[in-house]
């Protein structure tokens, strides 16, 4: 009696520990998952479908779905609603609601899976072990993985199947035909909501029925009864196939995933193997090194060493790993979960079948044979395989643990070693899965931040004054993470459907040129999206284009007098920098202002430290100039310390050179820099301050030839002649007084032209290492 009570107490404690481990694992999973949005291009299309349809259940919508999707699957008619349901309200609630839908779907399928295992084994601790291992080892990836891609729809399908199996078991145990009918109805619904491979799950019902009936009767009678019980499921299959082929005749579709490839056994086996083996725990950890290296928090990046693994560990991963592995250790030590050899064989057969069968039909298609050839690791069917993988691994752990029972010293040592290795293995699986999921989730969440800042940008009223029909050139919006690539009209449709803003958003330079030819420069806007590689810090630059230039390599240079920088970042202080160009018709110095305050400028470049105390979750910075801002060059930096470096006299920021006609482009070699000049040339010295500045102009003149030459310098600041005796550089230093404004300095020389066979320029002299040094009051005396 005492032994029974002791066993009851241990079971209760183990049950509590298992529930605790489950709760901890579920909480960590939810927090890792939260914030996931679009992870495939298809999902952006489902959202577009949802936003564009106001009459979801009309005949027009049903026909439109068949024609637009072009999939050729009858399941699309129901799965369309499952795929778009979380998006129906996304315009109001955003992706938090979608995350909630998806998490509910995942936990529903997991709960039904555990319930099914419990119904089969009649052991709660075994079912808890199944659920815990499922949560601990589930892997995320950038491939078509149902953990984050199509989560709601696909988990609804597997949940319906599991519910059907649970009801079927209830029918077998009670004999009530109501449960049988409900099970058949759910199975029929499964066939119309997901992939064709669910047809093969009919065999699981037959297998369960035969194993259940065989315990009380002969093999022949069990086979006959099994056939009788399975008839409604076969009828469901026939109904589905008839509807499927009729639908294909009406809407044939052109989806490559349904095109059968020329027969090749090796290619078929390769797809089945690849999509099945990737369901095993830690597979992503050992095959996603390039993702981990990109997003690693360590300077050394990612590598498969123990020290690197330890350095990356987070406290919460370790806590979860310890709790889970301790539960497994106590469970195996207690010997409270026991399965017979027959049950293990049955579970193993069912597991292997579930692991392989989802991948058979996709393996015969040309699409997936090609995908696996080019490196695709898994597909949505891998998620279905994962249920079988979990069942096989947990069943094997339990069965082999009980095989080592015995009092002999050798068996005791082997069993203790076995339990230790399994415990360490579970701990490693937990840590390695958390490691890989952390970086994959991070990458996917960074992808979603593009939609987040676009939404915030629009909601803050930044497109309010943009006229209908305007053209927004925004090539950076088509940059993407993973497989969330967008087609050309995507962002135009997104703004129109979600925010009723009818503008053209494009990344096509050809479209922009066509627009300019047809309508001129009016109604042109530029949008630049930029995001840090390893963090969510991002910004949008938006401006009305005032002029379009093209560089020598035909790169477009959009120019504007004014723009707005909209940032969504944890940094309140940052540096704005970029390039400003002069209006050709004016001699006024360029002045760039950030939020109405003059920026620091040197030549054509400007920078300014921006200090913000925002009242909302975004920052808006106005940038303006009397010149033309090179919008491509404007950017933000979260590094601000370089603004604090000593620069000598702060008035130096207000002096700048503008090189005029006669001078060629700047050339460099190590620390030296220079500009070649024609026989006559000029440059402008700008003083944008309100003070007169006294400075030293330092440079070196270089002229070709051996004879002495003269260089004449004229202007309102300098008027003298410099004698250059040889082709060696002649130092020139001149104290000049620079009043506010723009001052022209002209050069002319008596030197002969430098002729070289590979240079067509008219070169007469060069100006080397030119610089300005401002004198303080003591130095001016």
C-alpha positions, 0 to 999 in steps of 0.5 A: 500500500505504501509503495502504491501511495509513493508511486502516486505521489511521484506521479503527481510531482512528475505531472506538475513538473511536466506542466511547469516545463510545458508552460515555460516552453510555451511562454518562451515560444510565444515571446520568440514568435511574437511580431512575425508578419510576412515571411513569404511573397504568397502571404503578401498576396493573401493580404492583398486578396483580403483587402481588395474583396469586400464581398468575401462569400459572393459567387464573383469572389469564388470565381475570382479566387479560382482564376486569380490564384491559377493553382488548379486545386479545389482546396483553394476555395476553402483555404482562401478563406483560411489563408485570408481570415487573419488579414480581414481585420489587419487594416485595423489591428495589424499583425498582433491579431494575426500573430494571435490567430497563428499561435492559437492554431499552433497550440490547438494542433499541439493540444490535439496531437497530445490528446490523440497520443494520450488516447492511444497510450492511456498515459498522461506523462507520455502525452506531456513528454510528446507536447514538451518535446514538440515545443522544445525541438520545433524549428523555424526557417526561411523556407516554406515552413508552417511555423511562420508561413501559412500558419493558420490555414495549415494548422487548421487542416492538421487540427481537423485531422487530429480531431477526426482521429480522436473522435474515431478512437472515441467511436471505437471505444464506445461504439456510438455512431455519432462520433463515427459520423463526426469523425468522417465529416471532419476528415472530408473537411480536411480533404477540402482545406489542404494538400492532396496528400491528406488522401493517404491519411485514410490508411491511418484510420484503417491501421488504428481500427485494425490494431484496436479490433485485433485485440478481441478477435481473429485477424480475418474478422478484424480485417473485415470489420476494419474494411467496413468501418473504413468505407465512409472514409473511402467514400469521402476520398471518392467524393473529393476526387470527383470534385477535384477532377471536375474543378480541374476541368473548369479551372485547370490552373498552371501551378508548377507544383502540380506539374508531374516531372519525367520519372526519375527515381533518384530525384523523387527519393531525394525530395522525400529524403530532404523534406523528411530529414529536415524535420529532425531536431537541430537540422536548421542549426547545422544548415543555417550557418550563413544566417547565424553568421550574418546576425551573430552578436559576436564580432567573430561571427558564428562558428560551430565551437563550444566556446562560441555556443556558450558565448551566444547563450541567453539566460532564458534558454538555459532556464528552459533547457534545465527545466525540460532536461530535468523533467526528462531525467526524472521521468526516465529514472522513475520508470513510470512510463512504459509501453509494450513492444507491440505498442512501440512497433505500432507507434514506430510504423505510424510515425515513419508513415507520417514522416514520409507520406506528406512528401510523396506527392510533392516529390514527383513534381518538377518544381520540388525536384528543382527546389531541392537541387538548388538548396531548398531545405524543407517545405510546408509538408515537413511540418506534417512530417514533424509530428511523426518525427516527434512521436518516433523519437519520444517513443524510442526514448521511452522504449529503450529506457525500459529495455535496460531494466534490471538489477545487474551492475552492468545494466545499471551502469548502461542505463544510467549512462543512457539516461545521462546521454538522453538528458544531455541530448535533450538539453542540447536540442533545446539550446540549439533550437533556441539559438537557431530560432532566435536568429531566424525569428530576428531576420523575419521580424526585421523583414516585417519592420518595413511594413511597420514603418510604411504604415506609421509613415502613412498614418502620420499624414506624410502622404496627405498632401500628395496629389492623386496620380502622383509618381513615387520612385522608391527602389529601396522598398523592393529590398527584402529579407528571405523570400518576401519579394514583391512584384512591381505593382505591390506597393501601389496596390498596398497604399490604394487598398489599405489607405485609399491613396491612389498613387503609383509607387515604382522601382522601375527607372524605365517607368520613371523616364516614361513618366517624365517624358509624358508628364514632365517633372510635376508630380514626381516624388522620391522615397528612400527606405533604409534599415540597419542589417542587425537591428530594427532601426530604420528611416524613410526619406520622402521628398518632392523631386525638383530636378533629375540628374544622371551621373556619368555611369547613368545612375539616377540622381534625384534632387530636391530643395526640401525633404522629410526624414521619418525615423522609427528607431530606439535612437533619439539622437543621430547624425544626418548627413549627405551632399548638396549641389548648387543651382547652376544659375546662382552664386549664393553659397549652399546652406543646408538646414536641419529642422531650421538650424544650419548644418555643418558643411565642408564643400558639397557635404553637410552633417548635423547632430539631431537631438530629439525628445519625441512625443510619439514612437516616430521622429520627423526631421525636416531638411531644407536647402537653397541648393539641391539636395542629392536625395540618394546621398542623404542618410542617418547614422546612430554614431554621434561622437564624431560631431564632438571631435575638435575641429579647430575654429568652429568658423571652419564649418562655414568656409567651403570650396566650389570648383568652377570651370577649368578645373577637373575632378579630384584625384587622390593617391595615398594622402595626396589629393589634387585637381588638374586645370586648363590654362584658365580656371576659377573656383569660389570660396564661400563664407556662409557665416555672418563674420569676416574670417581671416585664414591661411590658404595653403596649396602646391602648384605643379606645372609641366616642363623644365622652364620657369612659368607664371601662374596669375591669381586674381580676384577680390581676395587675391591679386598676385603672380606666382613664379614656378621655376621647375616642374617640382611642386611650388608651395603657396601660402597666402593670408586672406581676409574672407568677408561673408558671401561668395568670392571668385578666384581666377587662375591663368598660366603661361605654362605649356600644355601637358600632352600624354597619349592616353589623356585627352584633357587640356592640362596646364597645371595642377593644384595639390593638397589645398586647405584652409586654416583659420587664424585666431585673434592672436595669430591675426596680429 
